[in-house]
Amino acid sequence: MPNLVDLADITPIQVWHNVVARRVQGEKLTLAIVQLAPNAVVPEHRHANEQCGLVIEGEVRFRIGDEERLLGPGGTWRIIGDTPHEVVTGPEGAVVIDAFAPARTDWDDRPTVGTADEPAELVWPRGR
């Protein structure tokens, strides 16, 4: 990956059902712009990577361990490695930014989304 890239030029990957991400992959860090469809469910899971994030658009109901909260634009989270967490979006879906350390190499085998003939319907950033 080149060092300077427009988000629109990053190939999206299918992370979960109804969850698509475009990622900037560093050696020790992954930055992901994640689009979650309306009423998407990211089931409880855990990973060794530490994760921090921010809601850009929409709402997500986030549960981290025993803590749960509805987050809208500007809402943030931090997830210490190996902590169980899950996410459910509202009827409008959501766009979030996630940062992971170390880098999410387990996403390397995720299928890509869209082709030149059938591009993915990506909603952020607006006006592109």
C-alpha positions as CSV (number, residue, x, y, z in Angstrom):
1,M,0.0,0.0,0.0
2,P,1.4,3.5,-0.8
3,N,1.8,5.9,2.0
4,L,-0.7,8.5,0.6
5,V,-4.1,7.1,-0.6
6,D,-7.6,8.5,-0.9
7,L,-10.2,6.5,1.1
8,A,-12.2,6.0,-2.1
9,D,-9.3,4.1,-3.6
10,I,-9.1,1.6,-0.8
11,T,-10.7,-1.8,-1.6
12,P,-13.4,-2.5,0.9
13,I,-13.5,-5.9,2.7
14,Q,-16.4,-7.8,4.2
15,V,-15.6,-8.1,8.0
16,W,-19.0,-9.5,9.2
17,H,-22.4,-9.9,7.5
18,N,-23.6,-6.3,6.7
19,V,-20.2,-4.8,7.9
20,V,-17.7,-3.4,5.4
21,A,-14.4,-1.9,6.2
22,R,-11.7,0.0,4.3
23,R,-8.4,-0.2,6.1
24,V,-5.1,1.7,6.2
25,Q,-2.7,-1.0,7.3
26,G,0.5,-0.1,9.0
27,E,3.2,-2.4,10.4
28,K,1.9,-2.2,14.0
29,L,-1.5,-0.5,13.6
30,T,-4.7,-0.8,11.6
31,L,-7.0,2.1,11.0
32,A,-10.4,1.0,9.7
33,I,-13.3,3.1,8.4
34,V,-16.2,0.7,9.0
35,Q,-19.7,1.0,7.4
36,L,-22.4,-1.0,9.3
37,A,-25.8,-1.5,7.5
38,P,-29.1,-0.7,9.3
39,N,-29.8,-3.1,12.1
40,A,-26.4,-4.9,11.6
41,V,-25.2,-7.2,14.4
42,V,-21.6,-7.8,15.2
43,P,-21.9,-10.8,17.6
44,E,-19.9,-11.0,20.8
45,H,-16.3,-11.7,20.0
46,R,-12.8,-10.9,21.4
47,H,-9.4,-10.5,19.9
48,A,-5.9,-9.8,21.2
49,N,-5.8,-6.4,19.5
50,E,-6.5,-3.3,21.6
51,Q,-9.2,-1.3,19.9
52,C,-10.3,2.3,20.1
53,G,-13.0,3.9,18.0
54,L,-15.3,6.8,17.2
55,V,-18.8,7.1,15.7
56,I,-18.9,9.3,12.6
57,E,-22.5,8.8,11.5
58,G,-25.5,6.9,12.9
59,E,-25.9,5.1,16.2
60,V,-24.4,1.9,17.7
61,R,-25.3,0.1,20.8
62,F,-22.0,-1.1,22.1
63,R,-21.4,-3.6,24.9
64,I,-17.9,-4.1,26.2
65,G,-17.6,-6.6,29.0
66,D,-20.5,-5.6,31.4
67,E,-20.7,-2.0,30.2
68,E,-23.3,-1.1,27.6
69,R,-24.2,2.2,26.0
70,L,-25.9,3.8,22.9
71,L,-23.4,5.9,21.1
72,G,-24.0,8.5,18.4
73,P,-21.7,10.8,16.4
74,G,-18.7,11.7,18.6
75,G,-19.2,8.7,20.9
76,T,-16.0,6.7,21.6
77,W,-14.8,3.4,22.9
78,R,-11.7,1.6,24.0
79,I,-11.4,-2.1,24.2
80,I,-8.5,-3.7,26.0
81,G,-7.3,-6.9,24.3
82,D,-9.2,-10.1,24.8
83,T,-12.3,-8.3,26.3
84,P,-15.6,-9.6,24.9
85,H,-17.7,-7.0,23.0
86,E,-20.6,-6.7,20.6
87,V,-22.3,-4.0,18.5
88,V,-25.8,-3.5,17.1
89,T,-26.7,-0.6,14.8
90,G,-29.9,1.3,14.7
91,P,-32.3,1.6,11.7
92,E,-30.0,4.1,10.0
93,G,-26.8,2.0,10.2
94,A,-23.5,3.7,11.1
95,V,-20.1,4.7,10.0
96,V,-17.3,4.4,12.6
97,I,-13.5,4.6,12.7
98,D,-11.6,1.9,14.5
99,A,-7.9,1.7,15.4
100,F,-6.3,-1.6,16.3
101,A,-2.9,-2.4,17.7
102,P,-1.2,-4.6,16.8
103,A,-2.4,-4.5,13.2
104,R,-5.4,-6.7,12.2
105,T,-3.6,-9.3,10.1
106,D,-6.5,-11.7,10.7
107,W,-8.4,-9.6,8.2
108,D,-6.0,-10.3,5.4
109,D,-8.1,-13.2,4.1
110,R,-11.5,-11.4,4.2
111,P,-13.3,-11.2,0.9
112,T,-13.3,-7.9,-1.0
113,V,-16.6,-6.1,-1.7
114,G,-17.6,-4.7,-5.1
115,T,-16.1,-4.9,-8.5
116,A,-15.5,-2.4,-11.3
117,D,-18.9,-3.5,-12.7
118,E,-20.7,-3.6,-9.3
119,P,-19.0,-1.1,-7.0
120,A,-19.7,-1.3,-3.2
121,E,-22.2,1.2,-1.9
122,L,-20.0,3.2,0.3
123,V,-21.5,6.2,2.1
124,W,-18.6,7.9,3.7
125,P,-17.1,10.4,3.1
126,R,-20.2,12.2,1.8
127,G,-20.0,14.0,-1.6
128,R,-17.4,11.7,-3.1
